[in-house]
Amino acid sequence: MALGAGDCERLRDGLIAQPVNTASALAYVAVGAWLAGRGLRAGDGRRPLLAFGLAVGLAGVGSVDYHGTGSPAARLLHDGGLYAVAGFVAAGEVARRVRRAHPAHRVAWTPRRRAAYRAALAATAAGAACWWAGRSASSWCDPDSLLQPHAGWHVLTGAALAAWAWATLAPDEAP
């Protein structure tokens, strides 16, 4: 099976196999660059933000390659980036819950952090619905449409990752 064949958008001949899904995958690259840039600023507690930004950026590069040119490294970059991001979020959530049990290590959950966390959850849920609707076997699939549900998955989960990182990893400051 060709890369991206299960993601509804018709595979085209040429340099970019799935233009809509390729363009939308740039959301991960943009979010990764934003997070990594924030992580590079001087100050304590920014290394996790930098590392997560690099992982999100890698997922974006992999997704652009996967839906675009489909190079020999596409599946490795796509899946490796996805696993790195998912692992980082899972580890972050476990660490956050362990810290919650130890009052000396708690992060101040301001109303803005709570709102960002809730936005991350909502965007993840909406993104999951788009992923499901964007499968080739879905009744919502229109392979020739410019509105691709899988592209919605890219944009919504990119936003979710940005909101999650700000809520859980960013030092105490405005985004």
C-alpha positions as CSV (number, residue, x, y, z in Angstrom):
1,M,0.0,0.0,0.0
2,A,1.3,3.5,-0.9
3,L,2.1,5.9,1.9
4,G,-1.0,7.9,2.9
5,A,-3.4,5.7,0.9
6,G,-5.6,5.2,4.0
7,D,-6.0,9.0,4.5
8,C,-8.7,9.6,2.0
9,E,-7.0,12.3,-0.2
10,R,-6.4,10.9,-3.7
11,L,-2.7,10.1,-4.3
12,R,-1.5,12.1,-7.2
13,D,1.5,11.7,-9.5
14,G,4.3,14.2,-9.2
15,L,6.4,15.6,-6.4
16,I,3.5,16.0,-3.8
17,A,1.2,13.0,-3.6
18,Q,-1.4,14.5,-1.3
19,P,-1.2,18.4,-1.5
20,V,-3.8,19.1,1.2
21,N,-2.5,16.7,3.8
22,T,1.1,17.8,3.0
23,A,0.2,21.5,3.5
24,S,-1.7,20.8,6.7
25,A,1.2,18.8,8.1
26,L,3.2,22.1,8.2
27,A,1.1,22.9,11.3
28,Y,3.4,20.5,13.2
29,V,6.5,22.1,11.8
30,A,5.2,25.5,12.8
31,V,4.2,24.4,16.3
32,G,7.5,22.6,16.7
33,A,9.5,25.7,15.7
34,W,7.5,27.9,18.0
35,L,8.0,25.6,21.0
36,A,11.7,25.0,20.3
37,G,12.2,28.8,19.9
38,R,10.6,29.3,23.3
39,G,12.7,26.6,24.7
40,L,15.9,28.2,23.4
41,R,15.3,31.4,25.4
42,A,17.5,31.9,28.4
43,G,16.0,30.7,31.7
44,D,15.4,27.7,33.9
45,G,13.0,25.0,33.1
46,R,13.0,25.4,29.3
47,R,14.8,22.2,28.2
48,P,11.6,20.1,28.2
49,L,9.9,22.7,26.0
50,L,12.9,22.6,23.6
51,A,12.9,18.8,23.5
52,F,9.2,18.6,22.9
53,G,9.4,21.3,20.2
54,L,12.0,19.3,18.4
55,A,9.9,16.1,18.6
56,V,6.8,17.9,17.3
57,G,9.0,19.4,14.5
58,L,10.3,16.0,13.6
59,A,6.7,14.7,13.5
60,G,5.9,17.5,11.1
61,V,8.8,16.9,8.8
62,G,7.9,13.2,8.8
63,S,4.3,13.9,8.0
64,V,5.2,16.4,5.2
65,D,7.4,13.7,3.7
66,Y,4.9,10.9,4.3
67,H,2.0,12.8,2.5
68,G,4.3,14.6,0.1
69,T,7.3,13.1,-1.6
70,G,7.2,9.8,0.2
71,S,11.0,9.4,0.4
72,P,12.5,6.1,1.6
73,A,12.8,7.7,5.1
74,A,9.1,8.9,5.1
75,R,7.6,6.1,7.2
76,L,10.5,6.1,9.7
77,L,10.3,9.9,10.1
78,H,6.5,10.0,10.3
79,D,6.1,7.1,12.7
80,G,9.2,8.0,14.7
81,G,8.1,11.6,15.2
82,L,4.6,10.4,16.2
83,Y,6.0,7.9,18.7
84,A,8.4,10.6,20.2
85,V,5.5,13.1,20.6
86,A,3.1,10.5,22.1
87,G,5.9,9.2,24.5
88,F,6.7,12.7,25.6
89,V,3.1,13.5,26.3
90,A,2.6,10.2,28.2
91,A,5.7,10.7,30.3
92,G,4.7,14.3,30.9
93,E,1.3,13.3,32.2
94,V,2.7,10.6,34.5
95,A,5.3,13.1,35.8
96,R,2.6,15.7,36.3
97,R,0.5,13.3,38.4
98,V,3.5,12.2,40.4
99,R,4.3,15.8,41.2
100,R,0.7,16.4,42.2
101,A,1.2,13.9,45.0
102,H,4.2,15.8,46.3
103,P,3.3,19.4,47.3
104,A,6.9,20.7,47.0
105,H,6.9,19.9,43.2
106,R,3.5,21.1,42.2
107,V,3.2,23.5,39.3
108,A,0.9,26.4,39.8
109,W,-2.2,25.7,37.8
110,T,-3.4,29.2,37.0
111,P,-6.8,29.8,35.3
112,R,-4.9,30.3,32.0
113,R,-3.0,27.0,32.3
114,R,-6.2,25.2,33.1
115,A,-7.9,26.8,30.0
116,A,-4.9,25.8,27.8
117,Y,-5.1,22.2,29.1
118,R,-8.8,22.0,28.5
119,A,-8.3,23.5,25.0
120,A,-5.7,20.8,24.4
121,L,-8.2,18.1,25.4
122,A,-10.9,19.6,23.2
123,A,-8.7,20.0,20.2
124,T,-7.4,16.4,20.7
125,A,-11.0,15.1,20.7
126,A,-12.0,17.1,17.6
127,G,-8.8,15.9,15.9
128,A,-9.6,12.3,16.7
129,A,-13.0,12.7,15.1
130,C,-11.3,14.2,12.0
131,W,-8.8,11.3,11.9
132,W,-11.7,8.8,12.0
133,A,-13.7,10.8,9.4
134,G,-10.6,11.1,7.2
135,R,-10.0,7.4,6.7
136,S,-10.5,6.2,3.1
137,A,-13.2,3.8,4.2
138,S,-15.2,6.6,5.9
139,S,-18.5,7.8,4.4
140,W,-17.1,11.3,4.9
141,C,-14.2,10.6,2.6
142,D,-14.2,12.6,-0.7
143,P,-10.7,12.0,-2.2
144,D,-10.9,15.0,-4.5
145,S,-12.1,17.6,-2.0
146,L,-9.9,20.5,-0.8
147,L,-11.5,19.9,2.6
148,Q,-9.8,16.8,3.9
149,P,-10.7,15.6,7.4
150,H,-7.1,14.2,7.8
151,A,-5.9,17.7,7.3
152,G,-8.1,18.8,10.1
153,W,-6.4,16.1,12.3
154,H,-3.1,17.7,11.5
155,V,-4.2,21.3,12.4
156,L,-6.2,20.4,15.4
157,T,-3.6,18.1,17.0
158,G,-0.9,20.6,16.2
159,A,-3.0,23.2,18.2
160,A,-3.5,20.6,20.9
161,L,0.2,19.9,21.3
162,A,0.9,23.7,21.5
163,A,-1.7,24.2,24.2
164,W,-0.6,21.1,26.1
165,A,3.0,22.2,26.1
166,W,2.1,25.7,27.3
167,A,-0.1,24.3,30.0
168,T,2.3,21.7,31.3
169,L,5.9,22.5,30.2
170,A,6.2,26.2,29.9
171,P,7.8,28.2,32.7
172,D,5.4,30.6,34.5
173,E,4.9,33.3,32.0
174,A,2.4,34.3,29.3
175,P,2.6,32.4,26.0
